């Protein structure tokens, strides 16, 4: 909550997608370096507490980070009635393909946080040996979306749900001020992720309902198909899910390494000797992995 939001000097690019929509990219200006693509979490952006700081750390480590905003997350609503969701791998594939075609240096690795981590792991598992990345990293992933929806209804975790639901409702309202919504739904009366995903996310993206959306989009079922060397960083006390939500060693391929911490929260992993000088364990573990 109190982490200073910092980022390197970046350039912005709007990438037109094949369906007539767009996503916005934020590029490091450090050219001729291995490119590392970042994927933020639900309702996240460059301004998320982990994004800009990790981009700075990646630059210092000799990489060229680029952050992909999911549709509608860069400060401007996207054009189409649809949005983004936890299982949508198509935009990620288009972005990686574009970067590989338009730059002299292909995407070396991708790092996904929370929802972005679910998208990344699902894509890696679906594509197997044909995936163009060399490395993948996923942090604080909601491996089973139904588990996450149930967990966020309970105890102190409900505060996160309230915060994210406000943002989701605001994004929906802003989008459909500009275009007509295909849904007949009173957005202000939806309570919790389960209702929102059943009444909004699922129908906007071609799912028959929330159960269909969660079962198709959860990444845990795809982990055995990952062939790209991948590091998963997760905490058992993550307030977005239950301890048993994390996959066991038998569920992942030989290409996947799971760093399972007892503590760390949701994209937290704060350490260091002094409270006024925190260090972020996951950043060290990401850069360690990318350096091989």
Backbone as JSON, one array per atom type, in Angstrom:
{
  "sequence": "XXXXXXXXXXXXXXXXXXXXXXXXXXXXXXXXXXXXXXXXXXXXXXXXXXXXXXXXXXXXXXXXXXXXXXXXXXXXXXXXXXXXXXXXXXXXXXXXXXXXXXXXXXXXXXXXXXXXXXXXXXXXXXXXXXXXXXXXXXXXXXXXXXXXXXXXXXXXXXXXXXXXXXXXXXXXXXXXXXXXXXXXXXXXXXXXXXXXXXXXXXXXXXXXXXXXXXXXXXXXXXXXXXXXXXXXXXXXXXXXXXXXXXXXXXXXXXXXXXXXXXXXXXXXXXXXXXXXXXXXXXXXXXXXXXXX",
  "N": [[0.82, -1.21, 0.0], [1.99, 1.2, 0.69], [4.18, 1.46, -0.89], [6.48, 3.24, -2.85], [5.59, 4.5, -6.01], [7.34, 3.97, -8.81], [9.08, 4.24, -11.94], [10.94, 3.44, -14.93], [12.21, 5.57, -17.62], [9.9, 5.68, -20.12], [8.41, 4.75, -23.29], [5.33, 5.08, -25.04], [3.09, 2.96, -26.82], [0.51, 2.28, -29.09], [-1.06, -0.61, -30.0], [-2.69, -1.94, -32.66], [-5.2, -4.36, -32.8], [-6.21, -7.51, -34.3], [-8.99, -7.72, -34.39], [-9.98, -5.17, -34.52], [-9.81, -3.75, -32.2], [-7.69, -2.43, -29.53], [-4.53, -2.54, -27.75], [-2.43, -1.06, -25.27], [1.03, -0.48, -25.03], [3.88, -0.16, -22.9], [7.08, 0.82, -23.26], [10.45, 0.21, -22.32], [13.19, 2.41, -22.92], [15.64, 1.36, -23.37], [17.32, 0.01, -25.75], [18.27, -2.86, -27.83], [18.57, -5.02, -26.06], [17.78, -8.05, -24.22], [14.34, -8.7, -24.41], [11.74, -8.36, -22.07], [8.52, -9.17, -21.29], [5.84, -7.8, -19.48], [2.91, -8.65, -17.66], [0.1, -7.39, -16.16], [-2.1, -7.59, -13.24], [-5.61, -8.17, -12.34], [-7.53, -5.39, -13.21], [-5.24, -3.9, -13.12], [-2.25, -1.95, -13.98], [0.37, 0.08, -15.41], [0.73, 1.54, -13.13], [0.39, -0.11, -10.98], [1.53, -1.53, -7.87], [3.7, -3.23, -8.19], [4.64, -3.0, -10.8], [6.08, -0.73, -12.19], [8.35, -0.57, -10.55], [9.51, -3.11, -10.81], [10.12, -2.98, -13.52], [12.13, -1.04, -13.48], [14.06, -2.48, -12.01], [14.55, -4.57, -13.78], [15.66, -3.2, -15.95], [18.06, -2.31, -14.75], [19.24, -4.76, -14.47], [19.96, -5.41, -17.0], [18.03, -5.9, -18.96], [15.34, -5.29, -21.34], [12.43, -4.11, -20.45], [8.92, -4.39, -21.24], [5.65, -3.37, -20.82], [2.49, -4.78, -21.13], [-0.66, -3.51, -21.37], [-3.77, -4.83, -20.53], [-6.88, -4.94, -22.38], [-8.53, -1.87, -22.15], [-7.29, -1.08, -19.79], [-5.41, 0.9, -19.69], [-6.15, 3.45, -19.15], [-7.93, 4.41, -20.96], [-11.07, 3.48, -22.23], [-11.53, 0.43, -24.06], [-12.46, -0.28, -27.51], [-14.41, -2.19, -28.29], [-17.39, -4.11, -27.35], [-16.59, -6.25, -25.76], [-14.12, -7.24, -23.22], [-11.29, -7.9, -21.23], [-10.11, -11.03, -19.85], [-9.48, -13.69, -17.43], [-8.74, -15.98, -18.81], [-8.07, -15.33, -21.39], [-5.98, -15.71, -23.89], [-5.4, -14.81, -26.38], [-4.76, -12.07, -27.01], [-2.29, -11.76, -25.76], [-0.75, -13.58, -27.27], [-0.84, -12.28, -29.76], [0.55, -9.9, -29.18], [3.13, -10.82, -28.49], [3.83, -12.04, -30.91], [3.8, -9.79, -32.59], [5.9, -8.21, -31.47], [8.06, -9.94, -31.89], [8.18, -9.93, -34.66], [8.62, -7.24, -35.33], [10.87, -6.21, -34.08], [14.44, -6.3, -33.59], [15.18, -7.97, -31.63], [13.81, -10.75, -30.23], [11.06, -11.57, -27.99], [12.29, -12.41, -24.94], [11.45, -13.35, -22.43], [8.45, -13.7, -20.44], [6.56, -12.2, -17.83], [4.05, -12.73, -15.56], [1.59, -11.37, -13.43], [-0.68, -12.36, -10.95], [-3.87, -12.28, -12.29], [-2.69, -11.85, -14.81], [-0.63, -13.7, -14.65], [-2.09, -16.08, -14.65], [-3.14, -16.01, -17.25], [-0.72, -16.15, -18.71], [0.38, -18.68, -17.89], [-1.62, -20.43, -18.75], [-1.48, -20.01, -21.53], [1.17, -20.86, -22.07], [0.9, -23.57, -21.39], [-1.05, -24.43, -23.22], [0.21, -24.11, -25.7], [2.63, -25.49, -25.6], [5.45, -27.08, -26.98], [5.58, -25.36, -29.13], [5.55, -22.77, -28.26], [6.8, -19.42, -28.4], [8.4, -18.17, -26.45], [11.36, -17.97, -24.37], [11.59, -18.15, -21.62], [9.44, -18.21, -18.72], [7.67, -16.52, -16.1], [5.58, -16.57, -13.29], [3.62, -14.94, -10.88], [1.93, -15.12, -7.82], [-0.54, -16.44, -8.64], [-3.98, -17.02, -9.41], [-4.77, -20.02, -9.46], [-7.04, -21.66, -9.56], [-9.96, -20.43, -10.48], [-12.54, -20.48, -9.42], [-12.02, -21.14, -6.77], [-10.7, -18.8, -5.97], [-12.78, -16.91, -6.18], [-14.48, -17.82, -4.14], [-12.79, -17.63, -1.91], [-12.34, -14.89, -1.67], [-14.65, -13.94, -0.65], [-14.52, -14.16, 2.05], [-13.69, -13.26, 5.42], [-10.94, -11.02, 6.07], [-10.08, -10.95, 3.48], [-12.19, -10.14, 1.96], [-12.06, -7.4, 1.77], [-10.34, -6.9, -0.35], [-11.89, -7.84, -2.44], [-14.04, -6.01, -2.39], [-12.7, -3.64, -3.1], [-11.7, -4.29, -5.7], [-14.08, -4.89, -7.03], [-15.34, -2.39, -7.11], [-13.67, -1.1, -8.92], [-14.01, -2.7, -11.23], [-16.75, -2.32, -11.75], [-16.75, 0.43, -12.23], [-15.14, 0.55, -14.54], [-16.74, -0.88, -16.34], [-19.0, 0.8, -16.46], [-17.9, 3.19, -17.5], [-17.02, 2.33, -20.02], [-19.45, 1.63, -21.3], [-20.76, 4.0, -21.44], [-19.99, 5.07, -23.78], [-20.47, 3.27, -25.83], [-23.13, 1.01, -26.8], [-24.28, -1.34, -24.46], [-24.34, -4.88, -24.76], [-25.61, -6.3, -22.83], [-28.24, -6.95, -20.5], [-28.21, -5.76, -17.64], [-28.11, -4.68, -14.28], [-25.65, -3.03, -13.16], [-24.82, -1.92, -10.73], [-25.98, -3.44, -8.75], [-24.72, -5.84, -8.54], [-23.04, -8.22, -6.59], [-19.98, -9.15, -5.57], [-17.4, -11.3, -7.02], [-18.36, -13.68, -8.17], [-21.03, -13.19, -8.99], [-20.55, -11.0, -10.72], [-18.88, -12.14, -12.67], [-20.58, -14.09, -13.66], [-22.74, -12.63, -14.71], [-21.59, -10.67, -16.3], [-18.72, -10.94, -17.18], [-18.67, -13.61, -18.26], [-20.9, -13.75, -20.25], [-20.09, -11.61, -21.96], [-17.87, -12.66, -23.18], [-18.42, -15.02, -24.47], [-18.99, -17.29, -22.91], [-21.08, -19.74, -21.32], [-21.84, -19.3, -18.74], [-20.84, -18.56, -15.32], [-19.63, -20.88, -14.25], [-18.79, -22.26, -16.53], [-16.98, -20.37, -17.57], [-15.02, -20.22, -15.46], [-14.13, -22.91, -15.35], [-13.01, -23.33, -17.9], [-11.04, -21.37, -18.03], [-9.25, -21.41, -15.87], [-5.87, -21.86, -14.97], [-4.6, -24.07, -13.84], [-5.12, -26.63, -14.85], [-3.64, -26.7, -17.16], [-0.95, -26.81, -16.64], [0.66, -29.07, -16.84], [1.31, -29.22, -19.48], [3.27, -27.38, -20.1], [6.23, -26.46, -21.71], [8.22, -24.6, -21.88], [10.88, -23.36, -19.9], [9.87, -22.46, -16.71], [9.16, -20.42, -13.91], [7.27, -20.45, -11.01], [6.04, -18.34, -8.53], [4.78, -18.29, -5.36], [2.67, -17.8, -2.48], [1.63, -19.46, 0.48], [-0.06, -18.14, 2.2], [-1.53, -16.44, 0.65], [-4.06, -14.1, 0.29], [-5.95, -14.24, -1.69], [-6.66, -16.8, -2.3], [-7.04, -20.3, -1.33], [-4.79, -22.32, 0.69], [-4.62, -24.9, -0.48], [-5.15, -24.37, -3.1], [-2.92, -23.98, -4.68], [-0.91, -25.73, -7.08], [0.22, -29.17, -6.92], [3.42, -30.9, -7.05], [3.15, -33.04, -8.8], [1.39, -32.17, -10.69], [2.52, -30.45, -12.48], [4.67, -29.85, -15.32], [7.99, -31.11, -16.12], [9.36, -28.87, -16.78], [8.64, -26.84, -15.13], [9.16, -24.92, -12.24], [8.32, -24.56, -8.88], [8.28, -22.07, -6.52], [7.4, -22.08, -3.4], [6.31, -20.22, -0.89], [5.95, -19.88, 2.66], [4.95, -17.53, 3.74], [4.01, -14.31, 2.38], [1.87, -13.23, 1.08], [-0.23, -11.56, -1.36], [1.37, -10.88, -4.18], [3.34, -9.71, -2.57], [5.67, -10.45, -0.58], [7.59, -9.15, 1.06], [10.66, -8.18, 2.42], [13.82, -7.71, 4.15], [16.09, -5.81, 6.26], [15.3, -3.47, 7.52], [12.39, -1.6, 8.33], [11.92, 0.8, 6.99], [13.31, 0.48, 4.68], [12.48, -1.5, 2.61], [12.83, -4.69, 0.95], [12.18, -6.66, -1.96], [11.43, -9.83, -2.31], [10.47, -11.41, -4.42], [11.24, -9.98, -6.7], [14.03, -10.33, -6.75], [14.13, -13.09, -7.11], [12.93, -13.34, -9.59], [14.73, -11.98, -11.35], [17.05, -13.46, -10.88], [16.26, -15.9, -12.02], [15.82, -15.16, -14.71], [18.36, -14.54, -15.49], [19.47, -16.98, -15.56]],
  "CA": [[0.0, 0.0, 0.0], [2.79, 2.41, 0.86], [5.35, 1.42, -1.75], [6.59, 4.35, -3.8], [5.39, 4.11, -7.39], [8.43, 4.49, -9.64], [9.21, 3.54, -13.22], [11.98, 4.04, -15.78], [11.75, 6.4, -18.73], [9.18, 4.77, -21.0], [7.68, 5.25, -24.45], [4.03, 4.43, -25.17], [2.72, 2.54, -28.16], [-0.8, 1.67, -29.25], [-1.01, -1.72, -30.94], [-3.99, -2.3, -33.21], [-5.41, -5.8, -32.81], [-6.82, -8.03, -35.53], [-10.45, -7.58, -34.36], [-10.35, -3.76, -34.55], [-9.59, -3.15, -30.89], [-6.3, -2.07, -29.31], [-3.91, -2.59, -26.43], [-1.34, -0.09, -25.14], [2.29, -1.01, -24.51], [4.85, 0.79, -22.33], [8.4, 0.29, -23.59], [11.73, 0.78, -21.88], [13.95, 3.0, -24.03], [16.93, 0.69, -23.46], [17.23, -0.89, -26.9], [19.32, -3.88, -28.04], [18.68, -5.87, -24.88], [16.72, -9.06, -24.18], [13.04, -8.11, -24.1], [10.93, -9.06, -21.06], [7.15, -8.66, -21.34], [5.13, -7.85, -18.19], [1.45, -8.71, -17.69], [-0.41, -6.99, -14.85], [-3.23, -8.33, -12.69], [-6.96, -7.66, -12.54], [-7.67, -3.94, -13.09], [-3.93, -3.31, -12.91], [-1.7, -1.08, -15.01], [1.73, 0.5, -15.1], [0.74, 2.16, -11.81], [0.3, -1.12, -9.93], [2.68, -1.37, -6.99], [4.81, -4.09, -8.61], [4.96, -2.89, -12.22], [7.16, 0.18, -12.51], [9.56, -0.9, -9.79], [10.14, -4.27, -11.45], [10.7, -2.52, -14.78], [13.41, -0.43, -13.12], [14.99, -3.54, -11.62], [14.91, -5.3, -14.99], [16.61, -2.36, -16.68], [19.35, -2.36, -14.06], [19.8, -6.1, -14.65], [20.39, -5.58, -18.38], [16.93, -6.29, -19.84], [14.45, -4.24, -21.83], [11.05, -4.47, -20.11], [7.78, -3.76, -21.89], [4.42, -3.75, -20.13], [1.27, -4.86, -21.94], [-1.94, -3.26, -20.7], [-4.93, -5.53, -21.07], [-7.85, -4.03, -23.0], [-9.24, -0.96, -21.27], [-6.6, -0.87, -18.51], [-4.36, 1.93, -19.82], [-6.72, 4.77, -18.89], [-8.94, 4.71, -21.99], [-11.85, 2.28, -22.53], [-11.32, -0.15, -25.39], [-13.53, 0.07, -28.46], [-15.42, -3.22, -28.5], [-18.18, -4.44, -26.16], [-15.86, -7.2, -24.93], [-13.05, -6.68, -22.42], [-10.26, -8.92, -21.04], [-10.47, -11.93, -18.76], [-8.39, -14.52, -16.9], [-8.35, -17.06, -19.72], [-7.92, -14.82, -22.76], [-4.57, -15.76, -24.3], [-5.24, -14.33, -27.76], [-4.07, -10.78, -27.09], [-0.89, -12.02, -25.41], [-0.11, -14.2, -28.43], [-0.67, -11.25, -30.79], [1.59, -8.96, -28.76], [4.43, -11.49, -28.62], [4.09, -12.19, -32.34], [4.14, -8.46, -33.12], [7.25, -7.82, -31.03], [9.03, -10.8, -32.56], [8.28, -9.55, -36.07], [8.96, -5.83, -35.55], [12.11, -5.81, -33.42], [15.6, -7.14, -33.87], [15.34, -8.88, -30.49], [12.55, -11.39, -29.89], [10.72, -11.6, -26.57], [13.09, -13.4, -24.23], [10.68, -13.92, -21.33], [7.24, -12.99, -20.0], [6.29, -12.27, -16.4], [2.66, -12.42, -15.31], [1.17, -11.21, -12.03], [-2.08, -12.61, -10.62], [-4.61, -12.61, -13.51], [-1.74, -11.94, -15.92], [0.07, -14.96, -14.5], [-3.0, -17.13, -15.09], [-3.15, -15.94, -18.71], [0.56, -16.62, -19.21], [0.53, -20.12, -17.68], [-2.55, -21.12, -19.64], [-0.93, -19.94, -22.9], [2.34, -21.73, -22.13], [0.44, -24.95, -21.38], [-1.77, -24.72, -24.46], [1.08, -24.09, -26.87], [3.67, -26.5, -25.45], [6.73, -26.92, -27.67], [5.51, -24.32, -30.16], [5.55, -21.43, -27.68], [8.0, -18.71, -28.83], [9.19, -17.63, -25.35], [12.45, -18.77, -23.82], [11.37, -18.3, -20.19], [8.21, -17.65, -18.17], [7.59, -16.37, -14.65], [4.22, -16.23, -12.86], [3.64, -14.57, -9.47], [0.63, -14.99, -7.12], [-1.53, -16.8, -9.66], [-5.21, -17.68, -8.94], [-4.75, -21.23, -10.28], [-8.42, -22.13, -9.69], [-10.73, -19.19, -10.37], [-13.67, -20.68, -8.51], [-11.45, -21.02, -5.42], [-10.44, -17.39, -5.7], [-14.06, -16.24, -5.95], [-14.97, -18.2, -2.81], [-11.88, -17.13, -0.86], [-12.46, -13.44, -1.53], [-15.88, -13.63, 0.07], [-14.34, -14.51, 3.45], [-12.77, -12.57, 6.31], [-10.28, -9.79, 5.62], [-9.92, -11.0, 2.02], [-13.33, -9.46, 1.36], [-11.68, -6.02, 1.47], [-9.79, -6.89, -1.71], [-13.01, -8.0, -3.37], [-14.76, -4.74, -2.44], [-11.87, -2.7, -3.87], [-11.65, -4.68, -7.11], [-15.42, -4.78, -7.6], [-15.57, -0.98, -7.42], [-12.94, -0.8, -10.14], [-14.66, -3.39, -12.34], [-18.01, -1.64, -12.06], [-16.4, 1.72, -12.83], [-14.66, 0.3, -15.9], [-17.91, -1.25, -17.14], [-19.84, 2.0, -16.64], [-17.21, 4.13, -18.39], [-17.03, 1.77, -21.37], [-20.77, 1.62, -21.92], [-21.22, 5.36, -21.71], [-19.56, 5.4, -25.14], [-21.1, 2.34, -26.75], [-24.28, 0.33, -26.21], [-23.97, -2.63, -23.87], [-25.18, -6.0, -25.22], [-26.15, -7.0, -21.66], [-29.32, -6.34, -19.71], [-27.77, -6.01, -16.28], [-27.99, -3.5, -13.43], [-24.3, -3.29, -12.68], [-24.64, -1.47, -9.35], [-26.57, -4.4, -7.84], [-23.94, -7.07, -8.52], [-22.25, -8.37, -5.37], [-18.93, -10.16, -5.59], [-16.87, -11.77, -8.3], [-19.18, -14.75, -8.74], [-22.14, -12.57, -9.71], [-20.03, -10.19, -11.82], [-18.39, -13.01, -13.74], [-21.72, -14.79, -14.24], [-23.63, -11.71, -15.43], [-20.86, -9.75, -17.17], [-17.53, -11.51, -17.83], [-18.99, -14.8, -19.05], [-21.63, -13.47, -21.49], [-19.35, -10.73, -22.87], [-16.77, -13.36, -23.83], [-18.85, -16.25, -25.12], [-19.18, -18.42, -22.0], [-22.49, -19.95, -20.98], [-22.06, -18.83, -17.38], [-19.63, -18.44, -14.52], [-18.97, -22.18, -14.11], [-18.11, -22.5, -17.81], [-15.84, -19.45, -17.62], [-14.0, -20.62, -14.5], [-13.57, -24.22, -15.69], [-12.22, -23.22, -19.11], [-10.0, -20.35, -17.94], [-8.29, -21.66, -14.79], [-4.63, -22.35, -15.59], [-4.01, -25.24, -13.17], [-5.28, -27.81, -15.7], [-2.74, -26.61, -18.31], [0.44, -26.74, -16.2], [1.41, -30.25, -17.27], [1.7, -29.08, -20.89], [4.28, -26.33, -20.28], [7.55, -26.93, -22.14], [9.16, -23.5, -21.68], [11.29, -23.25, -18.5], [8.96, -21.52, -16.05], [9.22, -20.34, -12.45], [6.05, -19.97, -10.35], [6.31, -17.82, -7.2], [3.47, -18.28, -4.72], [2.66, -17.85, -1.01], [0.52, -20.22, 1.03], [-0.99, -17.24, 2.88], [-2.12, -15.5, -0.32], [-5.46, -13.89, 0.67], [-6.84, -14.41, -2.83], [-6.98, -18.21, -2.51], [-6.79, -21.22, -0.23], [-3.49, -22.98, 0.55], [-4.7, -26.05, -1.37], [-5.35, -23.93, -4.48], [-1.65, -24.11, -5.39], [-0.74, -27.08, -7.63], [1.26, -30.03, -6.39], [4.51, -31.18, -7.98], [2.72, -34.02, -9.79], [0.5, -31.54, -11.66], [3.26, -29.57, -13.38], [5.65, -30.54, -16.14], [9.38, -31.04, -15.66], [9.87, -27.54, -17.11], [8.09, -25.87, -14.18], [9.69, -24.88, -10.88], [7.43, -23.81, -7.99], [8.82, -21.53, -5.28], [6.22, -21.97, -2.56], [6.69, -19.6, 0.38], [4.95, -19.97, 3.73], [4.37, -16.19, 3.83], [4.29, -13.46, 1.22], [0.66, -12.53, 0.66], [-0.53, -11.48, -2.79], [2.39, -10.01, -4.77], [3.97, -8.98, -1.48], [7.02, -11.0, -0.41], [8.41, -8.04, 1.55], [11.72, -8.6, 3.33], [14.81, -6.66, 4.42], [16.45, -5.61, 7.66], [14.75, -2.25, 8.09], [11.04, -1.31, 7.83], [11.94, 1.94, 6.07], [14.07, 0.12, 3.49], [12.03, -2.85, 2.26], [13.29, -5.38, -0.24], [11.1, -7.47, -2.51], [12.03, -11.13, -2.58], [10.08, -11.93, -5.73], [12.05, -9.33, -7.73], [15.33, -11.01, -6.78], [13.95, -14.43, -7.66], [12.65, -13.19, -11.02], [15.95, -11.62, -12.07], [17.91, -14.64, -10.76], [15.79, -16.9, -12.99], [16.02, -14.66, -16.07], [19.81, -14.6, -15.77], [19.86, -18.36, -15.75]],
  "C": [[0.85, 1.26, 0.0], [4.04, 2.44, -0.02], [5.33, 2.6, -2.72], [6.42, 3.81, -5.22], [6.47, 4.77, -8.24], [8.51, 3.65, -10.9], [10.35, 4.18, -14.01], [11.36, 4.95, -16.82], [11.16, 5.48, -19.8], [8.6, 5.49, -22.21], [6.41, 4.44, -24.61], [3.73, 4.1, -26.62], [1.34, 1.92, -28.13], [-0.71, 0.61, -30.34], [-2.43, -2.05, -31.38], [-4.1, -3.82, -33.32], [-6.21, -6.23, -34.04], [-8.34, -7.87, -35.56], [-10.91, -6.12, -34.33], [-10.22, -3.05, -33.22], [-8.11, -2.81, -30.74], [-5.85, -2.44, -27.91], [-2.75, -1.6, -26.43], [-0.14, -0.74, -24.46], [3.14, 0.12, -23.96], [6.24, 0.18, -22.46], [9.51, 1.0, -22.82], [12.46, 1.32, -23.11], [15.33, 2.36, -24.21], [16.88, -0.36, -24.56], [18.37, -1.9, -26.9], [19.62, -4.67, -26.77], [17.63, -6.97, -24.97], [15.41, -8.46, -23.68], [12.28, -8.99, -23.11], [9.56, -8.39, -21.02], [6.48, -8.85, -19.99], [3.62, -7.83, -18.42], [0.92, -8.42, -16.3], [-1.6, -7.85, -14.44], [-4.56, -7.65, -12.97], [-7.04, -6.17, -12.23], [-6.34, -3.25, -12.78], [-3.5, -2.45, -14.08], [-0.23, -0.84, -14.68], [1.84, 1.03, -13.67], [0.54, 1.15, -10.67], [1.6, -1.16, -9.15], [3.91, -2.15, -7.43], [5.37, -3.74, -9.98], [6.18, -2.02, -12.5], [8.46, -0.15, -11.81], [10.27, -2.11, -10.39], [10.76, -3.87, -12.79], [12.05, -1.84, -14.54], [14.46, -1.49, -12.79], [15.45, -4.33, -12.84], [15.89, -4.5, -15.85], [18.0, -2.44, -16.06], [20.04, -3.71, -14.26], [20.18, -6.38, -16.11], [19.32, -6.01, -19.36], [16.18, -5.06, -20.34], [13.0, -4.63, -21.53], [10.04, -3.73, -20.97], [6.52, -4.27, -21.21], [3.25, -3.7, -21.1], [0.07, -4.57, -21.05], [-3.02, -4.14, -21.34], [-5.95, -4.49, -21.56], [-8.56, -3.17, -21.94], [-8.54, -0.62, -19.98], [-5.56, 0.24, -18.56], [-4.89, 3.34, -19.57], [-7.76, 5.2, -19.9], [-9.72, 3.43, -22.28], [-11.56, 1.75, -23.93], [-12.58, 0.0, -26.23], [-14.69, -0.92, -28.48], [-16.21, -3.51, -27.23], [-17.48, -5.43, -25.23], [-14.76, -6.5, -24.14], [-11.89, -7.67, -22.39], [-10.73, -9.86, -19.95], [-9.33, -12.89, -18.48], [-7.92, -15.61, -17.85], [-8.1, -16.62, -21.14], [-6.44, -14.74, -23.13], [-4.33, -15.16, -25.67], [-4.48, -13.03, -27.88], [-2.59, -10.94, -26.74], [-0.15, -12.62, -26.6], [0.13, -13.17, -29.53], [0.46, -10.29, -30.44], [2.97, -9.58, -28.93], [4.79, -11.64, -30.09], [4.49, -10.86, -32.98], [5.56, -8.06, -32.74], [8.31, -8.66, -31.75], [9.24, -10.42, -34.02], [8.88, -8.17, -36.27], [10.25, -5.39, -34.89], [13.23, -6.75, -33.8], [15.83, -8.18, -32.77], [13.98, -9.44, -30.12], [12.31, -11.33, -28.38], [11.48, -12.74, -25.9], [12.25, -14.12, -23.17], [9.42, -13.1, -21.11], [7.03, -13.24, -18.52], [4.83, -11.86, -16.19], [2.36, -12.38, -13.82], [-0.32, -11.5, -11.9], [-2.85, -13.03, -11.87], [-3.68, -12.76, -14.7], [-0.92, -13.21, -15.86], [-0.78, -16.14, -14.93], [-3.04, -17.19, -16.62], [-1.86, -16.54, -19.28], [0.7, -18.14, -19.06], [-0.41, -20.92, -18.57], [-2.0, -21.15, -21.06], [0.28, -20.86, -23.05], [1.91, -23.2, -22.18], [-0.28, -25.35, -22.65], [-0.84, -24.9, -25.65], [2.25, -25.07, -26.79], [4.97, -26.16, -26.14], [6.74, -25.78, -28.68], [5.54, -22.91, -29.59], [6.86, -20.71, -28.0], [8.87, -18.16, -27.7], [10.33, -18.56, -24.98], [12.25, -19.07, -22.34], [10.02, -17.7, -19.8], [8.29, -17.56, -16.66], [6.15, -15.95, -14.31], [4.22, -16.04, -11.34], [2.2, -14.45, -8.94], [-0.54, -15.26, -8.06], [-2.77, -17.43, -9.02], [-5.46, -18.94, -9.77], [-6.14, -21.8, -10.53], [-9.34, -20.94, -9.44], [-11.92, -19.32, -9.44], [-13.2, -20.6, -7.05], [-11.24, -19.57, -5.04], [-11.73, -16.63, -5.41], [-14.62, -16.56, -4.57], [-14.11, -17.61, -1.71], [-12.09, -15.65, -0.62], [-13.78, -13.0, -0.91], [-15.69, -13.69, 1.59], [-13.37, -13.58, 4.17], [-12.21, -11.28, 5.73], [-10.08, -9.78, 4.11], [-11.05, -10.25, 1.31], [-13.01, -8.0, 1.05], [-11.11, -5.89, 0.06], [-10.91, -6.98, -2.74], [-13.79, -6.69, -3.51], [-14.01, -3.73, -3.3], [-11.9, -3.03, -5.36], [-13.03, -4.59, -7.77], [-15.76, -3.34, -7.94], [-14.9, -0.61, -8.74], [-13.58, -1.45, -11.36], [-15.96, -2.72, -12.75], [-17.76, -0.29, -12.72], [-15.95, 1.55, -14.28], [-15.82, -0.05, -16.82], [-18.76, -0.02, -17.47], [-19.2, 2.97, -17.63], [-17.23, 3.62, -19.83], [-18.38, 1.96, -22.05], [-21.49, 2.96, -21.83], [-20.97, 5.72, -23.17], [-20.22, 4.52, -26.19], [-22.25, 1.64, -26.03], [-23.86, -1.03, -25.67], [-24.89, -3.71, -24.45], [-25.89, -6.72, -24.07], [-27.28, -6.21, -21.02], [-29.02, -6.64, -18.24], [-27.68, -4.68, -15.53], [-26.69, -3.64, -12.64], [-24.12, -2.95, -11.2], [-25.15, -2.5, -8.34], [-25.8, -5.73, -7.77], [-23.04, -7.1, -7.29], [-21.24, -9.5, -5.54], [-18.56, -10.64, -6.97], [-17.78, -12.8, -8.95], [-20.32, -14.16, -9.56], [-21.63, -11.78, -10.91], [-19.59, -11.08, -12.98], [-19.53, -13.78, -14.42], [-22.56, -13.88, -15.14], [-22.91, -10.83, -16.44], [-19.72, -10.45, -17.91], [-17.89, -12.66, -18.75], [-19.76, -14.44, -20.33], [-20.9, -12.55, -22.47], [-18.31, -11.5, -23.69], [-17.13, -14.76, -24.3], [-18.97, -17.47, -24.23], [-20.65, -18.52, -21.62], [-22.84, -19.49, -19.57], [-20.77, -18.87, -16.61], [-18.9, -19.77, -14.39], [-18.2, -22.54, -15.37], [-16.86, -21.63, -17.93], [-14.71, -19.91, -16.7], [-13.34, -21.94, -14.91], [-12.67, -24.15, -16.92], [-10.97, -22.35, -18.92], [-8.97, -20.59, -16.86], [-7.04, -22.34, -15.34], [-4.13, -23.66, -15.02], [-4.06, -26.49, -14.05], [-4.31, -27.83, -16.89], [-1.27, -26.74, -17.93], [1.27, -27.92, -16.67], [1.9, -30.13, -18.71], [2.78, -28.05, -21.14], [5.63, -26.94, -20.62], [8.62, -25.86, -21.98], [9.59, -23.49, -20.21], [10.55, -22.12, -17.79], [9.13, -21.59, -14.54], [7.91, -19.75, -11.94], [6.42, -19.56, -8.93], [4.96, -17.61, -6.5], [3.62, -18.36, -3.2], [1.43, -18.61, -0.52], [-0.48, -19.33, 1.75], [-1.58, -16.19, 1.95], [-3.6, -15.33, 0.0], [-6.45, -14.02, -0.48], [-7.24, -15.86, -3.05], [-6.66, -19.03, -1.28], [-5.4, -21.84, -0.38], [-3.51, -24.14, -0.44], [-4.95, -25.66, -2.83], [-4.08, -24.08, -5.31], [-1.48, -25.54, -5.9], [0.35, -27.86, -6.9], [2.3, -30.34, -7.46], [4.08, -32.14, -9.08], [1.85, -33.41, -10.9], [1.22, -30.67, -12.68], [4.27, -30.39, -14.18], [7.05, -30.39, -15.55], [10.0, -29.68, -15.95], [9.48, -26.48, -16.09], [8.72, -26.05, -12.81], [8.74, -24.03, -10.02], [8.2, -23.38, -6.76], [7.63, -21.22, -4.38], [6.64, -21.48, -1.18], [5.57, -19.77, 1.4], [4.2, -18.64, 3.86], [4.75, -15.37, 2.6], [3.08, -12.73, 0.71], [0.46, -12.57, -0.84], [0.38, -10.42, -3.41], [2.97, -9.09, -3.7], [5.42, -9.37, -1.34], [8.0, -9.91, 0.04], [9.42, -8.57, 2.57], [12.68, -7.44, 3.55], [15.01, -6.45, 5.92], [15.69, -4.47, 8.32], [13.37, -1.96, 7.5], [11.02, -0.16, 6.82], [12.75, 1.68, 4.79], [13.71, -1.31, 3.07], [12.7, -3.38, 1.01], [12.17, -6.32, -0.68], [11.67, -8.77, -3.07], [11.71, -11.63, -3.98], [10.88, -11.28, -6.86], [13.41, -10.01, -7.87], [15.21, -12.38, -7.44], [13.61, -14.4, -9.15], [13.94, -12.95, -11.8], [16.96, -12.78, -12.02], [17.54, -15.67, -11.83], [16.06, -16.44, -14.43], [17.5, -14.69, -16.47], [20.33, -16.03, -15.9], [20.67, -18.95, -14.64]]
}
